Amino acid sequence: MQQVGQGFQAVRRVVVQQDDAEFGEFLRNRRARMKPEDVGIPSYGVRRVPGLRREELAMVAGMSPTYYTRLE
């Protein structure tokens, strides 16, 4: 019975990791679609990647940039 429980836990870890990766990809895609002007933030200079910076999105969402980075 112990081996069945361990197998289930291993499968569960893989599924959770996959879900986390998909959620992170979802957040990155949504962040890339947003422009600073869309949320009332002035744009400063040229951006290397499209969309909001993590720090900008965290500020608009009311969370710390560190927490947002961990979610993504």
C-alpha positions, 0 to 999 in steps of 0.5 A: 500500500505504501508504494501506491501512495508514493506513486500517487504523490509522484504523479501529483507533483508532476501535475502540479508542476505542469499546472504551475508552468501553464499558469506562469505562461498565462500570466506572462502572455497577459502581461505582454499584451498590456501597454503601460498606457492601458493602466495609466502608467507613463511609458519611459523609453524603449522596452526590450520586451513587449508589455508591462514590466513585472514591477509595473503589473505588481504595482497595479495589482496591489502586490509585491513584485517579489510575490508576482515574480514567484507566481509567474 
